[in-house]
């Protein structure tokens, strides 16, 4: 007989208690692992509605002006940074008003090109606004406002109301943009305020230049070391985006590499072997893309 915390336990009961504790820890681990895994594309059918003949347009000039004022492109690292600490109270108000205006748009009455530009700009502006609301932070993952005990970051929080629907950042990216447009370049357009993320562009996405802008975003990211890089040993390092969302780029590593070759410079393209015999590791820097820290 063994005494634990003032109670007498038989070996059988002690063993059962240990088993229960182990099971509980395993359950916690599984929940935590699930909570940190990348969301799958899961279509929210309600947002498939659109008007192909619509002439309605969305005004993104406020977002354009804020990007022009606070985005820093001259950083020698090649990563676009944002001057979060320099944003004035007047410009904070302008950003919030822009988000209010976007929430008042009847998205289902827009054409497809207007919709995709709308959702990308909304995602990026909302991300910047969320960081500003909690600034200073070292990483967007420190903004733990998502529901769930093991959730990190703000992505699961319902931060918007559009056409009477509560919407989160995850909803925009994984339930609207990815499943409706099925364009892997979307991953290079939405910015999560991290150094490892594809650059926040210095202007708003607009329908008439969307394809060009998406291509430019893909080219800049893939040809930067945080996108794809081969060291002197021949090891290929890819952004974790290709691990988290591999299904969007191909069925296997060969197809992912083929996607990368489509945007790679001649030098990078030549260094990526075509026989599939290459060691790959993945990395991602979650540090805030903050110009104040550079």
C-alpha positions as CSV (number, residue, x, y, z in Angstrom):
1,X,0.0,0.0,0.0
2,X,1.3,3.5,-1.0
3,X,0.4,6.8,0.5
4,X,-0.1,9.7,-1.9
5,X,-1.1,13.2,-0.8
6,X,-2.6,11.8,2.4
7,X,-4.5,8.9,0.6
8,X,-3.6,5.3,0.5
9,X,-3.4,3.7,-2.9
10,X,-2.9,0.2,-3.9
11,X,-0.4,-0.7,-6.6
12,X,-3.3,-1.3,-8.9
13,X,-4.9,2.0,-8.3
14,X,-1.6,3.8,-8.5
15,X,-0.9,2.2,-11.9
16,X,-4.4,3.2,-13.1
17,X,-3.7,6.8,-12.0
18,X,-0.5,6.9,-13.9
19,X,-2.2,5.5,-17.0
20,X,-4.9,8.1,-16.8
21,X,-2.3,10.9,-16.5
22,X,-0.4,9.6,-19.5
23,X,-3.6,9.4,-21.5
24,X,-4.5,12.9,-20.5
25,X,-1.1,14.2,-21.5
26,X,-1.3,12.4,-24.9
27,X,-4.7,13.9,-25.4
28,X,-3.3,17.4,-24.7
29,X,-0.4,16.8,-27.0
30,X,-2.8,15.7,-29.8
31,X,-5.0,18.7,-29.3
32,X,-2.0,21.0,-29.3
33,X,-0.6,19.4,-32.4
34,X,-3.9,19.8,-34.2
35,X,-4.3,23.4,-33.1
36,X,-0.9,24.3,-34.6
37,X,-1.3,22.4,-37.9
38,X,-2.0,24.4,-41.0
39,X,-5.7,24.7,-41.9
40,X,-7.0,22.8,-44.9
41,X,-8.8,24.6,-47.7
42,X,-12.5,24.2,-46.6
43,X,-14.9,26.0,-48.9
44,X,-17.5,28.3,-47.4
45,X,-20.1,28.0,-50.1
46,X,-21.9,31.1,-49.1
47,X,-19.1,33.2,-50.6
48,X,-19.2,31.7,-54.0
49,X,-21.9,34.1,-55.0
50,X,-20.8,36.8,-57.4
51,X,-22.0,38.8,-60.4
52,X,-19.9,38.3,-63.5
53,X,-21.6,41.4,-65.1
54,X,-21.1,43.7,-62.2
55,X,-19.5,47.1,-62.8
56,X,-19.2,47.8,-59.1
57,X,-15.7,48.7,-57.9
58,X,-14.1,48.9,-54.4
59,X,-12.0,51.9,-53.5
60,X,-8.6,50.9,-52.0
61,X,-6.9,54.3,-52.1
62,X,-6.8,54.6,-48.3
63,X,-4.8,51.3,-48.1
64,X,-2.6,52.5,-51.0
65,X,-1.8,55.7,-49.1
66,X,-1.0,53.9,-45.8
67,X,1.3,51.4,-47.6
68,X,3.1,54.2,-49.4
69,X,3.6,56.0,-46.1
70,X,4.7,53.2,-43.7
71,X,6.0,50.3,-45.8
72,X,9.8,50.2,-46.0
73,X,11.3,48.6,-49.1
74,X,14.9,49.7,-48.7
75,X,15.8,47.1,-46.1
76,X,19.0,45.3,-47.2
77,X,17.6,41.9,-46.3
78,X,15.1,42.1,-49.2
79,X,12.2,41.9,-46.8
80,X,9.5,44.6,-46.8
81,X,9.1,46.0,-43.4
82,X,6.3,48.1,-41.8
83,X,6.8,51.1,-39.5
84,X,4.2,50.0,-36.9
85,X,5.6,52.3,-34.3
86,X,5.4,55.4,-36.6
87,X,1.7,55.1,-37.4
88,X,-0.1,58.2,-36.2
89,X,-3.4,58.2,-34.4
90,X,-5.0,59.9,-37.5
91,X,-3.8,57.2,-39.8
92,X,-4.9,54.5,-37.3
93,X,-8.4,56.1,-37.6
94,X,-8.1,56.1,-41.4
95,X,-7.2,52.4,-41.4
96,X,-10.1,51.5,-39.2
97,X,-12.5,53.5,-41.4
98,X,-11.2,51.7,-44.4
99,X,-11.9,48.4,-42.7
100,X,-15.4,49.6,-41.8
101,X,-16.0,50.6,-45.5
102,X,-14.9,47.2,-46.7
103,X,-17.3,45.5,-44.2
104,X,-20.1,47.6,-45.7
105,X,-19.5,46.3,-49.2
106,X,-21.9,43.8,-50.6
107,X,-19.2,41.3,-51.7
108,X,-21.7,38.9,-53.4
109,X,-22.6,41.7,-55.8
110,X,-19.0,42.1,-57.1
111,X,-17.4,40.4,-60.1
112,X,-14.8,37.7,-59.4
113,X,-11.8,40.0,-60.2
114,X,-13.1,42.6,-57.8
115,X,-13.7,40.0,-55.1
116,X,-10.2,38.5,-55.1
117,X,-8.6,42.0,-54.8
118,X,-11.1,42.8,-52.1
119,X,-10.3,39.7,-50.0
120,X,-6.5,40.1,-50.4
121,X,-6.5,43.7,-49.4
122,X,-8.9,43.1,-46.6
123,X,-6.7,40.3,-45.2
124,X,-3.5,42.4,-45.3
125,X,-5.1,45.6,-43.9
126,X,-6.8,43.6,-41.1
127,X,-3.5,41.9,-40.2
128,X,-1.7,45.3,-39.9
129,X,-4.6,46.7,-37.9
130,X,-4.5,43.7,-35.5
131,X,-0.8,44.2,-34.9
132,X,-1.3,47.9,-34.3
133,X,-4.0,47.1,-31.7
134,X,-1.5,45.0,-29.7
135,X,1.7,46.7,-30.6
136,X,4.5,46.4,-29.5
137,X,4.8,42.6,-29.9
138,X,7.8,40.5,-31.0
139,X,5.6,38.2,-33.2
140,X,2.0,38.1,-34.4
141,X,1.8,34.7,-32.8
142,X,2.0,36.5,-29.4
143,X,-1.4,38.0,-30.1
144,X,-3.4,35.2,-28.6
145,X,-6.9,36.2,-29.3
146,X,-8.1,33.1,-31.2
147,X,-10.5,30.8,-29.4
148,X,-9.1,27.6,-28.0
149,X,-6.8,26.7,-25.2
150,X,-3.8,25.9,-27.4
151,X,-4.4,28.5,-30.1
152,X,-1.6,30.9,-31.2
153,X,-2.1,34.2,-32.9
154,X,-5.2,36.1,-34.0
155,X,-6.2,34.0,-37.0
156,X,-9.2,32.2,-35.5
157,X,-10.8,35.3,-33.9
158,X,-13.9,36.6,-35.6
159,X,-12.8,40.2,-36.2
160,X,-15.2,41.3,-39.0
161,X,-18.8,41.3,-39.9
162,X,-19.6,41.1,-43.6
163,X,-23.1,40.6,-45.0
164,X,-24.1,39.5,-41.5
165,X,-21.4,36.9,-41.3
166,X,-18.7,36.8,-38.6
167,X,-15.4,36.4,-40.3
168,X,-11.8,35.6,-39.2
169,X,-8.5,35.9,-41.0
170,X,-8.5,32.1,-41.3
171,X,-11.9,32.3,-43.0
172,X,-10.6,34.7,-45.6
173,X,-7.5,32.7,-46.4
174,X,-8.6,29.1,-46.0
175,X,-12.4,29.1,-46.5
176,X,-12.7,31.8,-49.2
177,X,-9.5,32.7,-51.1
178,X,-7.8,29.2,-51.4
179,X,-10.9,27.0,-52.2
180,X,-12.6,29.5,-54.5
181,X,-9.7,30.6,-56.7
182,X,-7.4,27.6,-56.3
183,X,-4.4,29.8,-57.2
184,X,-1.2,28.9,-55.3
185,X,0.0,32.5,-55.8
186,X,-2.5,33.6,-53.2
187,X,0.1,32.4,-50.6
188,X,2.5,35.1,-51.9
189,X,-0.2,37.8,-51.7
190,X,-1.6,37.5,-48.2
191,X,0.9,38.7,-45.5
192,X,1.0,37.5,-41.9
193,X,3.3,40.2,-40.6
194,X,6.3,37.9,-40.2
195,X,9.8,38.1,-41.6
196,X,9.4,34.6,-43.1
197,X,6.2,35.6,-44.9
198,X,6.1,36.7,-48.6
199,X,6.4,40.5,-48.7
200,X,3.6,42.9,-48.0
201,X,3.5,44.7,-51.3
202,X,3.8,48.5,-51.4
203,X,0.4,49.0,-53.1
204,X,-3.1,47.6,-53.0
205,X,-4.1,44.8,-55.3
206,X,-6.4,45.9,-58.1
207,X,-8.3,43.8,-60.5
208,X,-6.8,45.2,-63.7
209,X,-3.3,44.4,-62.5
210,X,-4.0,41.4,-60.4
211,X,-2.3,38.7,-62.5
212,X,0.9,40.7,-62.9
213,X,1.0,41.6,-59.2
214,X,0.5,37.9,-58.2
215,X,3.3,36.9,-60.5
216,X,5.6,39.6,-59.2
217,X,4.9,38.5,-55.6
218,X,5.7,34.9,-56.5
219,X,8.9,35.8,-58.3
220,X,10.2,38.0,-55.5
221,X,9.5,35.4,-52.8
222,X,10.8,32.3,-54.6
223,X,14.0,34.0,-55.6
224,X,14.6,35.3,-52.1
225,X,16.5,32.9,-49.7
226,X,13.4,32.7,-47.4
227,X,11.5,31.3,-50.3
228,X,13.9,28.8,-51.9
229,X,17.7,28.5,-51.4
230,X,20.3,25.9,-52.2
231,X,23.5,26.0,-50.1
232,X,27.0,24.9,-51.0
233,X,26.3,21.3,-49.9
234,X,23.4,21.0,-52.4
235,X,20.7,21.1,-49.7
236,X,17.6,22.9,-50.6
237,X,15.8,25.0,-48.0
238,X,12.2,25.9,-48.7
239,X,9.8,28.1,-46.9
240,X,7.5,26.1,-44.6
241,X,4.7,27.4,-46.7
242,X,5.5,24.5,-49.1
243,X,5.2,22.1,-46.2
244,X,2.1,23.5,-44.6
245,X,0.2,24.0,-47.9
246,X,1.9,21.5,-50.2
247,X,-1.5,20.4,-51.6
248,X,-1.9,23.8,-53.2
249,X,1.4,23.5,-55.1
250,X,1.3,19.8,-56.2
251,X,0.9,16.2,-55.2
252,X,4.5,15.6,-54.2
253,X,7.9,17.3,-54.0
254,X,8.6,16.9,-57.7
255,X,5.5,19.0,-58.5
256,X,6.3,21.6,-55.9
257,X,9.8,22.0,-57.4
258,X,8.2,22.3,-60.9
259,X,6.1,25.1,-59.5
260,X,9.2,26.8,-58.1
261,X,11.0,26.5,-61.4
262,X,8.2,28.3,-63.1
263,X,9.1,31.5,-61.2
264,X,12.8,30.9,-60.4
265,X,15.7,32.9,-61.9
266,X,17.9,31.1,-64.4
267,X,20.6,30.6,-61.8
268,X,18.2,29.1,-59.2
269,X,16.5,27.0,-61.8
270,X,19.8,25.4,-62.9
271,X,20.7,24.5,-59.4
272,X,17.5,22.6,-58.7
273,X,18.0,19.0,-59.8
274,X,15.3,17.4,-61.9
275,X,15.9,13.8,-60.8
276,X,14.2,14.4,-57.4
277,X,17.4,13.5,-55.5
278,X,17.8,16.4,-53.2
279,X,17.7,17.0,-49.5
280,X,15.1,19.4,-48.3
281,X,14.6,21.3,-45.1
282,X,11.9,23.8,-44.2
283,X,12.1,27.0,-42.2
284,X,10.0,30.0,-41.3
285,X,10.8,33.1,-39.2
286,X,7.8,34.3,-37.2
287,X,9.6,37.5,-36.0
288,X,7.5,40.6,-36.7
289,X,8.2,42.5,-39.9
290,X,8.8,45.6,-37.9
291,X,10.9,48.4,-39.3
292,X,11.4,49.7,-35.8
293,X,13.5,46.6,-34.9
294,X,15.9,46.7,-37.9
